[in-house]
Amino acid sequence: ATKWLKAIEKDKIKFTQLIDPKGFDANTAIQFEVEELPSKYLFNPEGILIAKNPSEEEILKLIKS
């Protein structure tokens, strides 16, 4: 977890970061079908998943729509 926290700080990542020590065996990893790390998920204000591993361009487009 230390390397992960240092990477977040180094890259100045502002969005919410989550980690589960169970990795791919974690319930959330199974629920969201995590196939690679890191993975990105974009949720709308109602908490509905609207994009999996979106590019920065896709994120901006979805936020503006």
C-alpha positions as CSV (number, residue, x, y, z in Angstrom):
1,A,0.0,0.0,0.0
2,T,2.9,2.3,0.6
3,K,3.9,2.3,-3.1
4,W,0.3,3.0,-4.1
5,L,0.1,6.0,-1.7
6,K,3.4,7.4,-2.9
7,A,2.2,7.1,-6.5
8,I,-1.0,8.9,-5.7
9,E,1.0,11.7,-4.1
10,K,3.6,11.8,-6.9
11,D,0.9,11.9,-9.7
12,K,-1.2,14.4,-7.7
13,I,-4.3,12.3,-8.3
14,K,-7.4,14.1,-7.0
15,F,-10.2,11.6,-7.5
16,T,-11.1,8.9,-5.0
17,Q,-8.7,6.0,-4.7
18,L,-9.7,2.6,-3.3
19,I,-7.7,-0.5,-2.6
20,D,-8.6,-3.9,-1.2
21,P,-5.8,-6.1,0.1
22,K,-7.6,-9.1,-1.3
23,G,-6.9,-7.9,-4.8
24,F,-8.7,-9.8,-7.5
25,D,-10.4,-12.0,-4.9
26,A,-12.1,-9.0,-3.2
27,N,-15.9,-8.9,-3.4
28,T,-15.8,-5.5,-5.1
29,A,-13.3,-6.7,-7.7
30,I,-15.5,-9.6,-8.5
31,Q,-18.7,-7.4,-8.6
32,F,-17.1,-4.9,-10.9
33,E,-15.3,-7.5,-13.0
34,V,-11.9,-6.0,-12.4
35,E,-9.5,-7.5,-15.0
36,E,-6.5,-5.2,-14.6
37,L,-4.9,-2.9,-12.1
38,P,-5.3,0.0,-11.9
39,S,-8.9,0.2,-13.1
40,K,-11.0,3.3,-13.4
41,Y,-14.8,3.5,-12.9
42,L,-17.0,6.5,-13.5
43,F,-20.3,6.8,-11.6
44,N,-23.0,9.3,-12.1
45,P,-24.4,11.3,-9.2
46,E,-27.0,8.6,-8.6
47,G,-24.2,6.1,-8.0
48,I,-24.8,4.2,-11.3
49,L,-21.7,3.0,-13.1
50,I,-21.5,4.7,-16.5
51,A,-18.0,3.9,-17.7
52,K,-15.3,1.4,-17.0
53,N,-11.6,2.4,-17.7
54,P,-12.6,5.6,-19.6
55,S,-10.0,7.8,-21.1
56,E,-9.5,11.3,-19.9
57,E,-11.3,12.5,-23.0
58,E,-14.2,10.2,-22.4
59,I,-14.5,11.3,-18.8
60,L,-14.7,15.0,-19.8
61,K,-17.3,14.2,-22.5
62,L,-19.4,12.2,-20.0
63,I,-19.2,14.9,-17.3
64,K,-20.3,17.6,-19.7
65,S,-23.3,15.6,-21.1
